[in-house]
Amino acid sequence: MRIYLLNLRKIKRNCFLGAFFILTAVLFMIMLQQNTTPTDAEAKPHAIYKVQTDKPVVALTFDISWGTKVPGPVMDILKEKNVKSTFFLSGPWVEKYPEFPKRLTAEGHEIASHGNEHVNYSERSKEWVKNDIMTAHNVIQEVTGVSPKLIRTPNGDWNEMVLQTAEELGYKVIQWSDDSLDWKKERSVDQIINRVLEKAHPGAIILMHASDTCDRTPAALPAVIDGLRKKGYRLVTVSELLNYGPGVID
């Protein structure tokens, strides 16, 4: 009887130890999977449309792809108003009119890329997109001495391949949450001003243009700046804005 009880205890102990080791192994595998399997947010690059913050800060941004009549007046106004903005510049424009990007750099504005050819990246191959981004990158760097880290893709067009390619090249893709619509010919100066001010919010990235096709931008810009400040907003560059909180994706 005594031997039977001893064997029974041994069997129970072995079963307990076996169950303990199995449970430990299962828990270890679960923890390992959680630590090694990235979430969708971690695995996929994203375009940033605004910044999540309660602080009254916004980024005023300008795209430039062509022309010489509008960029100068825009820079004059920003200098007069003591505003630093982020400029997304096309490679061919930088190469053709180097005096403007050099002035932007000298006056403390943030230099970013708008690609080289103004076409939809999502319709091209990965290799083509990579070449276009780097062509603009090299031109901008040569003219301004700045190695841009932000890009606004031409026409704001992108897909997952474009985002992945930009990330591989060290770029963040920047979109906007407040479109001035200054690129629409039928928009009046007052309509441009009112739209920006109505859509303004903490962490907003505001889209404007300084190409010659947007010839009402200089007339609207002073009131845009004054109106934003009257609402209590501080105007910063995109990189500065990103320090206030996480970028909000589409």
Summary of the structure (lengths in Angstrom):
residues: 250
radius of gyration: 26.8
end to end distance: 73.6
largest distance: 105.4
contacts: 785
relative contact order: 0.20
helix: 52%
strand: 16%
